[in-house]
Amino acid sequence: MKKYTLICAAVCAAMAFTSCKSSESAYKQAYLKAKQQEELQQRQQAEQQAEQQTAAVEQQTEAAVVTPLQEKAADQTQVMDNGDNVQVRQETVSVVNGDGLNNFSVVVGSFSLKANAEGLQQTLKQQGYNAQVVVNKNVEPAMYRVIATTFATKAEAAASRTSLQGKYPGAWLLYSK
């Protein structure tokens, strides 16, 4: 009886070991499947790169478009002296909170929320400035500009901007239409 048990155990063990053997075709199928996925990913990456290059070319083409010249009568044209090389941004703004603007103003903050602009305005008023808040509704979203000082001449505004840049590094000049 021991012989039969031993023979049965040996046969069972032999069957178990031979049935667990992986076939070569299973490995080959897994390899081919992985290779197909890799090729698919490479094709997708190539398509994305081609789309990005096309978009970049389109942006360059759009940037090359020149806006047509608008002719105006001499009394409608504003000439600004830029001999001092100080950049001035021209915007159409309306006063939200303050006494009113002269031609050139020093902007120390721009916010999309009116409450933030009024907070900076209060800080400037505590520091002794006649700060004002104006809004430019020609941009999306509307931008609230905080003006620290306003002057009739560009030279005065540029000098004020220079002194304010120590505390407000992004200060810039605004010519209000």
FENTA-V333860 format. One line per field, one symbol per residue. phi: phi as a letter, one per 30 degrees, with the letter a starting at -180 (. if undefined). Layout:
BEGIN
phi->???
END
This chain:
BEGIN
phi->.ddddddddddddddddddddddddddddddddddddddddddddddddddddddddddddddddcdddcdbdddcccccdcddicdbccbcbbdcbldkccdcbcccabbdcddddddddddddddjdcdbcbbccdccdecccccdbbbdcdddddddddddddcbdcdbcbccd
END
